[in-house]
Amino acid sequence: MKLVLVRHGYTVGNDQGLYTGWSNTILSRKGIEDLKQYRKEYDYPKTDRYYTSDLVRTIDTFHLLYGEETPIKESTFAFREIGFGDYEDLKWNEIDDVPYNDMYILNKPHVNGETISQVTLRLFGKLTQVFSDMSKNGEDSVTIVCHSGVIKTILIFLKSLPFSDFKEIATPNGLGYILDIDFDIENNFLTLNRYEPIPKKK
């Protein structure tokens, strides 16, 4: 199976330095222009299916990169960003309490937000469902336009990395990774063979 993970474009929330997990922030003017340029420069693979989170920034990113004529199979809550709880829409640099990611990588509940276990359950529950359905339909590739925390969490678990590597995984806005995965449909088991950043066009 080929799994393409793409982060949404730069948003108004990114520009303001906000925690915007489940908040429905929109693409900024810079984000829109960057995505238009990336579509010319980068080789985003065509796949059998396309999914997004249910937040507008991923849906708008999808249409800018893949065109209005390309259908989205589903826009789903399962591929949402981490829910930051009481930190939602607050500025990163104005938080007096512990930064969210410091607790996330410890898998500890924090300010009514999600833990890494909770996020992983919803991500991989949906991923295995998608791969199973694809296998039954003779399909072998899928693109998911999602969020930084989603991409980082998927890579951590598929690569069996320590949670502390969460902060080190690069997830530039509008870009992402192509993963080669073996899927055992009988056991709903995923094995990562290799992955690479989405390449520039030759």
C-alpha positions as CSV (number, residue, x, y, z in Angstrom):
1,M,0.0,0.0,0.0
2,K,1.1,3.6,-0.7
3,L,0.0,6.1,1.9
4,V,0.6,9.8,1.1
5,L,0.4,12.2,4.1
6,V,0.1,15.9,3.4
7,R,-0.1,18.7,5.9
8,H,-2.5,21.5,5.3
9,G,-1.2,24.9,4.2
10,Y,-0.2,27.8,6.4
11,T,-3.2,29.2,8.3
12,V,-4.3,32.3,10.1
13,G,-3.8,30.4,13.3
14,N,-0.2,29.5,12.4
15,D,0.5,33.1,11.6
16,Q,-0.9,34.2,15.0
17,G,1.0,31.5,16.9
18,L,-2.2,29.9,18.2
19,Y,-3.0,26.4,19.4
20,T,-5.5,25.4,16.7
21,G,-6.2,21.7,17.0
22,W,-9.9,21.3,16.6
23,S,-10.4,25.1,15.9
24,N,-11.6,25.7,12.4
25,T,-8.9,28.3,11.4
26,I,-8.6,29.1,7.7
27,L,-5.7,29.2,5.2
28,S,-3.9,32.5,5.2
29,R,-3.1,34.5,2.1
30,K,0.5,33.2,2.4
31,G,-0.8,29.7,2.8
32,I,-2.9,29.9,-0.4
33,E,-0.1,31.3,-2.4
34,D,2.4,28.8,-1.1
35,L,0.1,25.9,-2.1
36,K,-0.3,27.2,-5.6
37,Q,3.4,27.4,-5.9
38,Y,3.9,23.9,-4.4
39,R,1.5,22.4,-6.9
40,K,3.8,23.6,-9.6
41,E,7.1,22.5,-7.9
42,Y,6.3,19.2,-6.1
43,D,5.2,15.8,-7.4
44,Y,2.1,15.0,-5.4
45,P,1.3,11.4,-6.3
46,K,-2.1,10.5,-7.8
47,T,-3.8,7.8,-5.7
48,D,-6.9,5.6,-5.7
49,R,-8.5,7.5,-2.9
50,Y,-8.4,10.9,-1.2
51,Y,-9.3,11.7,2.4
52,T,-9.1,14.9,4.5
53,S,-9.9,15.8,8.1
54,D,-13.2,17.4,8.6
55,L,-11.6,20.8,9.2
56,V,-11.8,23.5,6.5
57,R,-8.0,24.1,6.3
58,T,-7.4,20.5,5.1
59,I,-10.4,20.5,2.6
60,D,-9.3,23.9,1.1
61,T,-5.7,22.6,0.9
62,F,-6.8,19.5,-0.9
63,H,-8.7,21.5,-3.6
64,L,-5.8,23.8,-4.1
65,L,-3.3,20.9,-4.6
66,Y,-5.5,18.4,-6.4
67,G,-8.1,20.5,-8.1
68,E,-11.9,20.9,-7.6
69,E,-12.5,18.0,-10.1
70,T,-10.7,15.4,-7.9
71,P,-13.2,13.9,-5.5
72,I,-12.7,13.5,-1.8
73,K,-13.7,10.0,-0.6
74,E,-14.4,11.3,2.9
75,S,-13.7,14.3,5.2
76,T,-13.5,12.7,8.7
77,F,-13.1,13.6,12.3
78,A,-10.8,10.6,12.6
79,F,-8.0,12.5,10.8
80,R,-8.3,15.8,12.8
81,E,-5.4,17.4,14.6
82,I,-4.8,16.7,18.2
83,G,-7.5,18.3,20.4
84,F,-5.7,20.9,22.6
85,G,-8.5,21.2,25.1
86,D,-8.4,24.4,27.2
87,Y,-5.4,25.6,25.1
88,E,-7.5,25.9,21.9
89,D,-7.0,29.4,20.3
90,L,-4.5,30.5,22.9
91,K,-1.1,31.7,21.9
92,W,1.8,29.3,22.3
93,N,4.1,32.0,23.9
94,E,1.5,33.2,26.3
95,I,0.9,29.9,28.1
96,D,1.9,30.0,31.7
97,D,1.3,26.2,32.2
98,V,3.2,23.3,30.7
99,P,3.4,23.4,26.8
100,Y,1.0,20.9,25.3
101,N,3.6,18.8,23.5
102,D,5.6,18.3,26.7
103,M,2.6,16.3,28.2
104,Y,1.6,14.7,24.9
105,I,4.9,12.9,24.5
106,L,4.5,11.6,28.1
107,N,1.0,10.3,27.2
108,K,-0.5,12.2,30.1
109,P,-3.9,14.0,30.1
110,H,-3.5,17.8,30.1
111,V,-5.9,20.7,30.2
112,N,-8.8,18.5,28.9
113,G,-7.0,17.8,25.6
114,E,-6.2,14.5,23.9
115,T,-3.4,12.1,24.9
116,I,-1.2,10.4,22.3
117,S,-3.0,7.1,23.1
118,Q,-6.4,8.7,22.3
119,V,-5.2,10.2,19.1
120,T,-3.5,7.0,18.0
121,L,-6.7,5.0,18.6
122,R,-8.8,7.2,16.3
123,L,-6.1,7.4,13.6
124,F,-5.2,3.8,13.3
125,G,-8.8,2.6,13.8
126,K,-9.7,4.6,10.7
127,L,-6.5,3.8,8.8
128,T,-7.0,0.0,9.2
129,Q,-10.6,0.4,8.1
130,V,-9.6,2.4,5.0
131,F,-6.8,-0.2,4.1
132,S,-9.2,-3.1,4.6
133,D,-11.8,-1.5,2.3
134,M,-9.1,-0.7,-0.3
135,S,-7.8,-4.3,-0.2
136,K,-11.3,-5.7,-0.9
137,N,-11.7,-3.3,-3.8
138,G,-8.3,-4.0,-5.4
139,E,-6.9,-0.5,-4.6
140,D,-3.4,0.1,-3.3
141,S,-2.9,3.9,-2.7
142,V,-4.4,6.6,-0.7
143,T,-3.7,10.3,0.1
144,I,-4.7,11.9,3.4
145,V,-4.6,15.7,3.8
146,C,-4.4,16.3,7.5
147,H,-2.3,17.9,10.2
148,S,1.2,18.1,11.7
149,G,0.3,16.2,14.9
150,V,-1.4,13.5,12.8
151,I,1.6,12.9,10.6
152,K,4.0,12.9,13.5
153,T,1.9,10.5,15.5
154,I,1.5,8.1,12.5
155,L,5.2,8.1,11.8
156,I,6.1,7.6,15.5
157,F,4.0,4.5,15.8
158,L,4.8,3.0,12.3
159,K,8.5,3.5,12.8
160,S,8.4,2.4,16.5
161,L,10.1,5.7,17.5
162,P,10.2,7.0,21.1
163,F,7.5,9.5,21.8
164,S,10.2,12.1,22.5
165,D,11.0,12.2,18.7
166,F,7.6,13.9,18.2
167,K,9.2,17.3,18.2
168,E,12.0,16.3,15.8
169,I,9.8,15.1,12.9
170,A,9.6,17.8,10.2
171,T,6.1,18.6,8.9
172,P,6.2,21.7,6.7
173,N,2.9,23.2,5.8
174,G,1.6,22.0,2.4
175,L,4.2,19.1,2.2
176,G,4.5,15.7,3.6
177,Y,5.6,12.1,3.1
178,I,5.0,9.0,0.9
179,L,4.9,5.8,2.9
180,D,5.3,2.2,1.6
181,I,3.2,0.0,3.8
182,D,2.4,-3.7,4.0
183,F,-1.1,-4.4,5.2
184,D,-2.1,-7.8,6.7
185,I,-5.9,-7.7,6.1
186,E,-6.5,-10.8,8.3
187,N,-5.0,-9.2,11.4
188,N,-5.4,-5.5,10.5
189,F,-1.6,-5.2,10.9
190,L,0.5,-2.4,9.3
191,T,4.2,-2.6,8.6
192,L,6.2,0.4,7.4
193,N,8.8,-0.6,4.8
194,R,10.1,2.9,3.9
195,Y,9.1,6.5,3.6
196,E,10.3,9.6,1.8
197,P,9.4,13.3,1.6
198,I,7.1,14.3,-1.3
199,P,9.7,15.0,-4.0
200,K,10.1,18.0,-6.2
201,K,9.2,17.6,-9.9
202,K,12.1,16.7,-12.2
